[in-house]
């Protein structure tokens, strides 16, 4: 019989945990008694957040798979295991002009949103197999319905690509003890939209609200494999 997961003393790694949703999620895990490692490429930000919320900071760039592997090795060495790994690093970029695509921006978008999560899955899997742990991938509702992705078609495409990869990966790893979960939140009020504030930004969700939904699902006997989090009706 499945038992609800107890988060106390779990070793949690949150990639992209220094700001926004990742930081909100780290805070909630800590409140549950978990020991949290946060990972970011920005040394100053991740160390400042770590000190603020009581998480252990590690520096790695999700675009560099070896960088992530080095960080995971350090985390495993320090804590002895990894129970939960969250791929939360992401960027949002708009492309309002139809004539030319800024390919530097486009490649950065896919390198972080798609390949960053792919590298995170590949890095975490051996450790999670050892602990019979959980992998959580933060996608977007745009990976389910991209019709409202105005000027953000490539962002939506990066999330659709990730959704396809994770579903195939989940199928390949079906016999493993690792739970592979996906989260599809609607818009959140985070720094992700600093470049271009959406018209309805005031109606976006507080990242703490979304993080609470993730924690609530994780604590169920059978966590939702594809958790869709919509904006609450006002």
N, C-alpha and C positions, 0 to 999 in steps of 0.2 A: 504493500500500500504506500502511495506517495505521501510524503510529509511536507508541510509548508516549510519553506526555507527560513532559517534563523540567520539574521544578518550580523548579529553580534560576533565580533572577532573574525569576521570574514576579511580576507585580504582582497581589496578592490583596487583595480587600476582603471583610471579614467583618462583616456587620451583626449586632449582638448579640454582639460579640467581646470584651466586657470581663469576662465571667464565664462560669462553667459550661462547657458544651460548646463554645461559640464561642471561649472562651479556650484550651481544650485544643487545638482545631483550629488556632488561630493559632500556638500554640507549635510544633506539628508542621510547619506550612508554613515557619516560620522555620528549623527544624532542617533542612529540605530546601533551604534557600538562597533561599526566596522573600522578597520584600519585601512586608510585610503592613500594611495599613491596617485598623484596627478602628474600628467606628462604634457609638456608644451615645448615648442621650439624657442620660445622667448624666455630666456633664463631669468630676467628681472621680474616678469609677470608671474611666472610659475612659483618663484621663490617667495614673492610678496603674498600671493594667494595662499601658499602653503602655510606661511607664518600666521596669516589672518584666520584661517579656518581650522588649522590643526592637521593638515594633510602633509605628506612627505613629497617634496618636489623632485622631479626628474626631467632632464632636458633631452628631447629627441625631436626630429623633424619627420613627420609622417610621410613625406615624399621620399625619404631615404630608408629603405627597408632595414638595412644594417644598423642604422641609427636606432630604430625601434627595437631591434633584437638586442642591441647592447643595453638599452634601458631595461628591457624585460629581464635580462640576465642579472642586472644590478638589483632590480626589485626582488627577484626570486632569491637571490643571495642574501639580501637584507631581511626578508620576511619569511623565507623558507618555503613558500608556496604562493600561488595566485589562484584565487577562488572565482573571481568575477572580473571580466575584462570588458570595458565599454569603449567602443569606437565612436567618439563624439566630435572629433575635429571636423570642421567644415567651413566653407566660405560661400558667400552669396554674391554673385556678380551679374550685372545686367548688361545687355548688349542692345541698346536702343536703335542703332543704325542697321539697316538691312543690307546696305551695299557692301561693307567690309567688316570682317570679324577681326577683332584684336586677338591674334593668335597667342600672344603671351598670356593674356588674361584667360583665354579658353583652356590652354594647357594647364595653367595653375589651378583652374577650377576642377578639372578632371584629375590632376595629380593629387589634390587634397581630398576632394569628395569621394572619388572612386578608388584610385590606387592607394590612398592613405588608409582607407578602411580595409581594402584587400590585404595590404601589408600587415595591418593590425590583426586581422583574422589569422593569417599565416603565422605570425609571430606568436600569438597567444595560444594557439591550438595545442601544442605539445604540453604546455604548463597546465592548461585546463583539463586535458586528458588525464594528467597525473592526479589532479584534485577532484575530478568529476565535476567540473565547474560549469560556469555560465558565461556565454559570450553575448553581449548586447550591442547591436548596431543601430545607431540613430540615423534614420533616413529623413523623410519628409512626406507630407500628404501629397506633395507634387509628384511623388513616385507612384501615386495611385490615380491622380487626376491632374493633368497638366494644363487644362483648358484655361485656368486663371493665371498662368505663369506669364504675365505680360512683360515683354522684354527680357524674360528670364528662361527662355526655351532651353539654353545650354545648361543652366542650373538644373532644370527639371530632367533633362537628358542624363546628367551625371548621376542623379538619384535613381532614375529608371534603370540605368546600367548597373548600379550597385544592387538594386533589388533583384535583378536577374542573376547576378553573380552569387548573391547570398542564397537565393533559392536553390541554385544548382549545387552550391557548396553544402548546404544543409542536406540535400539529397545524397551527395557523396559520403557525408559523414553520419548518415542515419543510424549506423550501428555503433557509433561511438557513445561514450557516456556524457559528452558535452552537450548542453542545451544551447542551441543557437537561436537567439531571439532578435526580432526586428521591431523597431518603434517608428511609427509614422505620425509625427505631430504636425498640427497645423502651424500657422505663423506664430512665432514667439517674439516678445519684446527683448531682443538682445542686440549686441554690437554687430551681429551678422548683417544687419540692414543699414549700417552706418553710411555705406556708399550711396544708397538710394532708398530713402524712406518710403514705403508703400503708402498709398492714399488712405487706406483703412488701418494704418498701423496702430491707432488707438484701440482698435478692437482685437489686436493680437493678444495672445495668452502670456501671462506671467510665467517665466521659466520654472518657478517654484511649483506652480500648479501642475505643469507637465511632469516635473521630476517626481512629485508625489504620486502621480498615476503610475509611473514606471516602478517605483518602490512598492506600491500596493499590489501590482501584478506579480512582481518578483516574489512576494511573500505568499502567494497562493500555492495550493498543493500542486497545481499544474499551470504555471505561468503562460499567459497568452503568447503564442509564438510570433504573431503579427499584431502588435498593439497599435490600434488607431486612436489617436487622441484629437478630438475635435474641439473647437472653441465652445465653451459653455454658452447656452442660449441665454440671452439677457432678457 
